[in-house]
Amino acid sequence: MNSYVMLVPIAILILAGTGFVSQAFAAFTITMETDKDVYDHSSVITVTGHVDPVDPTGSEVTIIVKRMNPVGLVQIAQAPVNSDGSFSTTIETASATMKYDGMYQIKAQYVGAEITVSVELTNAIEASEPEVAGTAVTGTAVTGTAVTGTAGEPFYKLSPGQIEYDITCNADPPAFFANADDDSIVIYLDPTDDGILTITLHEELIKPFEDGTFVVIVDNQEMLDFIQVGNTLTIPCIAGTEKIEIHGSWAIPEFGVIAAMILAVAIISIIVVTAKTKLSIVPRY
């Protein structure tokens, strides 16, 4: 009898606790708005919002901008949250990824809560893109053999397995090259759809700058809309992109240095073998 009486309050406590936990997870809310509803292609979209409560672990708001026609990812950014729960960020419409007229969705995500607002871009300016001289490297080089890039720079093809990556922009496997002259990893690709390139860089190939960051250049223009977590970069991959460069403080040594090292090892090996076998490379008379 007493055992049943004891079980009833325990069951009530368990159910109450479960409801409390569910409410705790569902308690995060987020609001967001833009300063206008319609923009042209030389504007700055100001995004402001508020979260409640503020996550004590310091989580940031993830901002994802998508284009509706043609469908594609525009950019991903992180917005820090102030102590009062407010956050803000800006989005420049004068970019290659926002050159189309139409609707764009701006989604904000924070600890499981999310909200989406839509804005419209109008009055697109049609402009022909300048042609870039030279022919892109298409991955025909053999590992350890120098090839010439579009601007005469020496490239060294990286072997499969040296780069960890994942790509969602419907492209053939990219070609990865190291450019020791400007301490960069160069990626040649030909995406037909928009998506994301996620790449993990190991320090034996390239090291970040002193502040731990890399610089990303897409088709000769610096890109700021990428996310770096440690040595892993998440880079928007836009249809039509030809080249992505990742710059750091040091890249794989030039092939000339590697060749000199190999030659030195070969000479030492010949000397050692000659000494052990008592052979001479100089003919005796």
Legacy VTK file of the C-alpha trace (Angstrom):
# vtk DataFile Version 3.0
C-alpha trace
ASCII
DATASET POLYDATA
POINTS 285 float
0.000 0.000 0.000
2.685 2.425 1.008
4.742 1.529 -2.065
1.933 2.661 -4.387
1.523 5.853 -2.423
5.226 6.540 -2.843
5.128 5.919 -6.613
2.382 8.468 -7.301
4.324 11.602 -6.265
7.435 10.249 -7.972
5.525 9.863 -11.246
4.100 13.361 -10.865
7.601 14.754 -10.319
8.924 12.942 -13.404
6.118 14.287 -15.590
6.516 17.761 -14.186
10.254 17.618 -14.725
9.791 16.491 -18.317
7.444 19.380 -18.984
9.874 21.796 -17.382
12.743 20.583 -19.556
10.622 20.856 -22.691
9.709 24.420 -21.802
13.360 25.230 -21.178
14.320 24.079 -24.666
11.332 25.810 -26.230
11.945 29.059 -24.326
14.431 30.491 -26.835
12.718 32.997 -29.114
14.095 35.229 -31.845
12.723 38.251 -33.677
14.248 39.994 -36.685
13.488 42.798 -39.131
15.123 44.747 -41.936
15.195 48.528 -42.286
13.294 48.310 -45.604
11.399 45.826 -47.735
12.782 46.810 -51.169
16.389 47.591 -52.143
18.388 48.263 -55.286
21.728 46.664 -56.138
23.889 49.312 -54.501
22.300 49.297 -51.051
23.119 48.035 -47.586
20.474 45.916 -45.867
20.454 46.572 -42.119
19.222 43.579 -40.125
18.333 43.933 -36.451
16.800 41.489 -34.036
16.465 40.232 -30.504
16.794 36.851 -28.778
15.445 35.777 -25.422
16.964 34.489 -23.262
20.658 35.051 -24.016
22.531 31.762 -24.208
25.163 31.810 -21.415
27.559 29.764 -23.586
27.967 32.713 -25.943
26.146 31.367 -29.007
25.922 33.706 -31.990
23.071 34.196 -34.428
23.665 32.488 -37.773
22.464 34.580 -40.717
21.767 32.712 -43.973
20.820 34.658 -47.107
19.260 32.766 -50.021
18.267 33.875 -53.499
14.892 32.621 -54.714
15.341 32.950 -58.508
17.622 31.433 -59.545
17.699 29.528 -56.288
21.059 29.706 -54.574
22.986 30.487 -51.422
24.137 34.105 -51.196
26.073 34.221 -47.951
26.438 32.882 -44.416
27.475 35.087 -41.509
27.590 35.111 -37.705
26.132 37.973 -35.653
27.220 38.347 -32.009
24.513 38.770 -29.390
24.705 41.682 -26.948
24.049 41.267 -23.241
20.507 42.641 -23.683
19.740 40.035 -26.364
19.964 42.382 -29.343
21.946 41.641 -32.494
22.533 43.338 -35.826
24.359 42.846 -39.100
24.512 44.359 -42.571
24.282 42.811 -46.027
25.667 44.590 -49.078
23.576 44.096 -52.206
26.392 45.160 -54.565
27.797 41.654 -54.848
27.935 39.053 -57.589
25.663 36.751 -55.614
22.908 39.396 -55.400
22.995 40.662 -58.982
19.549 39.293 -59.845
16.239 41.086 -59.352
13.705 39.280 -57.225
13.055 37.993 -53.732
15.756 37.080 -51.211
15.217 35.262 -47.926
17.160 36.174 -44.791
17.047 33.449 -42.142
18.318 33.860 -38.563
19.011 30.812 -36.372
19.753 30.821 -32.644
19.891 27.778 -30.333
17.162 25.919 -32.189
14.950 28.961 -32.780
14.761 30.531 -36.217
12.959 33.238 -38.165
12.882 34.190 -41.857
12.125 37.523 -43.504
12.010 38.348 -47.219
13.270 41.400 -49.088
13.096 42.378 -52.749
15.890 43.616 -54.994
15.080 45.685 -58.075
16.755 47.693 -60.846
19.553 45.262 -61.625
22.399 46.786 -63.609
23.440 44.684 -66.558
27.200 44.830 -66.969
29.554 42.700 -68.962
32.281 41.083 -66.911
35.848 41.729 -68.056
37.654 38.780 -69.534
40.637 37.463 -67.647
43.678 36.723 -69.745
45.157 33.280 -69.610
43.857 29.754 -69.353
42.975 28.138 -66.065
44.886 25.060 -64.961
42.641 22.039 -65.337
44.486 19.506 -63.217
46.691 17.971 -65.910
49.868 18.454 -63.873
51.569 15.506 -62.224
52.289 15.643 -58.491
55.629 17.320 -57.913
55.747 18.893 -61.359
55.480 22.641 -61.664
52.879 24.111 -63.995
52.200 27.726 -64.903
49.087 29.496 -63.653
47.047 32.209 -65.284
49.442 34.962 -64.195
52.668 33.033 -64.673
52.817 31.815 -61.077
54.210 28.332 -60.311
51.611 25.833 -59.119
52.149 22.390 -57.584
49.308 19.920 -57.818
48.205 18.327 -54.559
47.617 14.601 -54.500
44.184 13.100 -53.724
43.763 12.732 -49.982
45.898 15.748 -49.068
42.802 17.972 -48.890
39.674 17.175 -46.879
36.666 18.790 -48.515
32.956 18.520 -49.203
31.199 20.362 -52.008
27.460 20.752 -52.662
27.437 23.048 -55.699
27.115 20.291 -58.309
30.641 20.499 -59.653
33.166 17.962 -60.873
35.931 17.197 -58.358
37.962 20.403 -57.963
41.676 20.589 -58.758
43.819 21.687 -55.799
47.180 23.396 -56.225
49.711 24.950 -53.873
51.231 28.292 -54.825
54.325 28.815 -52.693
55.056 32.232 -54.159
52.096 33.858 -52.396
51.481 31.225 -49.674
48.140 30.029 -50.944
46.067 26.988 -51.858
44.404 27.506 -55.246
41.224 25.635 -56.151
39.973 25.416 -59.751
36.359 24.375 -60.190
33.388 24.772 -62.518
30.139 24.686 -60.489
26.843 24.666 -62.361
24.717 25.372 -59.252
25.128 27.365 -56.068
26.147 25.554 -52.909
28.843 25.357 -50.253
32.493 24.280 -50.253
33.724 23.040 -46.888
37.474 22.518 -46.695
39.808 21.527 -43.842
43.385 22.783 -44.124
46.269 20.995 -42.427
49.344 22.905 -41.295
51.708 20.752 -43.334
50.093 22.323 -46.407
49.254 25.866 -45.282
49.365 27.769 -42.014
47.026 30.619 -41.010
48.153 34.156 -40.270
49.273 35.101 -36.763
45.691 35.828 -35.696
44.650 32.320 -36.760
42.669 33.403 -39.835
42.905 32.814 -43.572
42.064 35.174 -46.430
39.723 33.877 -49.158
39.752 35.338 -52.675
37.145 34.236 -55.233
37.808 35.083 -58.895
40.298 37.802 -57.864
37.945 39.456 -55.352
38.271 39.096 -51.586
35.358 37.249 -50.003
34.250 38.122 -46.488
31.141 35.928 -46.383
32.787 32.706 -45.244
32.908 30.984 -41.875
36.095 29.706 -40.261
36.071 27.282 -37.355
39.634 26.300 -36.531
41.219 25.227 -39.807
37.879 24.402 -41.442
36.429 26.954 -43.859
32.846 27.067 -45.138
32.832 29.049 -48.377
29.772 29.885 -50.518
30.206 28.243 -53.915
28.483 30.230 -56.651
27.645 28.913 -60.125
30.214 30.182 -62.595
33.042 30.508 -60.063
36.373 29.549 -61.621
39.004 29.988 -58.924
39.113 30.126 -55.121
42.337 31.121 -53.380
43.009 30.568 -49.673
45.931 32.639 -48.394
47.888 32.075 -45.197
51.288 32.821 -43.699
53.034 29.787 -45.192
52.273 27.243 -47.900
53.938 24.031 -49.044
57.591 24.754 -50.077
58.380 25.454 -53.684
59.132 22.483 -55.887
62.632 23.876 -56.449
63.354 23.425 -52.754
61.884 19.937 -52.781
63.883 19.027 -55.878
67.084 20.281 -54.255
66.392 18.163 -51.178
65.744 15.079 -53.297
68.930 15.701 -55.280
70.920 16.074 -52.069
69.523 12.820 -50.686
70.326 11.073 -53.972
73.937 12.299 -53.923
74.413 11.243 -50.294
72.939 7.831 -51.095
75.379 7.379 -53.992
78.299 8.320 -51.751
77.194 5.883 -49.050
76.679 3.038 -51.521
80.017 3.759 -53.162
81.811 3.727 -49.824
80.220 0.479 -48.696
80.807 -1.371 -51.949
84.248 0.168 -52.434
83.254 1.240 -55.895
84.551 4.361 -57.474
82.776 6.620 -59.845
86.146 7.854 -61.057
87.865 5.438 -63.458
91.291 4.185 -62.361
94.254 3.947 -64.734
LINES 1 286
285 0 1 2 3 4 5 6 7 8 9 10 11 12 13 14 15 16 17 18 19 20 21 22 23 24 25 26 27 28 29 30 31 32 33 34 35 36 37 38 39 40 41 42 43 44 45 46 47 48 49 50 51 52 53 54 55 56 57 58 59 60 61 62 63 64 65 66 67 68 69 70 71 72 73 74 75 76 77 78 79 80 81 82 83 84 85 86 87 88 89 90 91 92 93 94 95 96 97 98 99 100 101 102 103 104 105 106 107 108 109 110 111 112 113 114 115 116 117 118 119 120 121 122 123 124 125 126 127 128 129 130 131 132 133 134 135 136 137 138 139 140 141 142 143 144 145 146 147 148 149 150 151 152 153 154 155 156 157 158 159 160 161 162 163 164 165 166 167 168 169 170 171 172 173 174 175 176 177 178 179 180 181 182 183 184 185 186 187 188 189 190 191 192 193 194 195 196 197 198 199 200 201 202 203 204 205 206 207 208 209 210 211 212 213 214 215 216 217 218 219 220 221 222 223 224 225 226 227 228 229 230 231 232 233 234 235 236 237 238 239 240 241 242 243 244 245 246 247 248 249 250 251 252 253 254 255 256 257 258 259 260 261 262 263 264 265 266 267 268 269 270 271 272 273 274 275 276 277 278 279 280 281 282 283 284
